Amino acid sequence: MYLHLGKNTVIKTKDIVGIFDMDTSTISKNTRDYLAKAEKAGRVINVSTELPKSFVVCRDKEGIKVYISQISSQTLQKRNF
């Protein structure tokens, strides 16, 4: 199955490692550091035209990618199941 993240971006649900709420998860310094390192490495894909509400960590053949989405993590979770 596939999950729509916004801006015509669709990912395979089997590739999802985790769906995280931007507000609650970025409180942690470790999460902020992880996102900063992923962005530096060019692994962050922003599919949000508005204020980002969630990020989705996925794995594929090339490694880990982080998608920033304007759709809430709760909505993405509901779409995922």
N, C-alpha and C positions, 0 to 999 in steps of 0.2 A: 504494500500500500504506500501511498504518498501523503505528505503533509504540506499544505500551502502555508508559506511563511509571510507572504506579502510581496508586492512588486513583481508579480509573475515568477516568483521563486518557489520551487517545489523540491522537496528532498524525500528520499526513501526512508520510511519509518524504521527499517531495520538498521540504518546507519546512525540513528540517534543514540547518543551516549547519555544526554540529559537535557532537560528543559528547565531554565532557571529564571526566576523573577529578578528583574534588574534592580528594583528598589531594595529588596531584602537581602539578596546575595552579595551585592556590592558593598555592604557594610563591612564585610570581612576584608582585611588587607590582603590576605592570600588570594582572594578572588580578583581584587583589583590588580594585583601583580600578574596573575595569570592572564587576564584580559590585555594588559599592557604588553606582555611578552608575545602574546598571540598576534596583536596588532603590529608589533615591530617585525615579526616574522612574516607578515603578509597573509596571515591565515584568517583574518576577520573580514566578513562580507556583510556590509550594511544594507539591509533590505527595507529600511525604515525611512519614510519621508517626514515622519513626525517624531515626537519624543519617544525614544525606545522604551519598551516596557519589559522586554525579555531577551534572553539570548539562548541559542540552541547550539550545543556542542555535538558535532557529528564526526564520524570517521569514514574515510573512503580510501581508495587505492593510493592516493597521494599523502595521506596522513589525516591529521585532525583539522577541522574547519570550525569556525565559530560564526554563526549567523546572528546578527542583531535585528530584532523584529519589533514593529510597533504593536503587534498583537500580544495580548497578555498571556502569561504562562498558563493560566487556568484555561483559557480558550484553546490554546495549542494542545494542552493535555487532553481536553475533551475531544478535540478533533483527532487525536492520535489513537483513541480507543473506540 
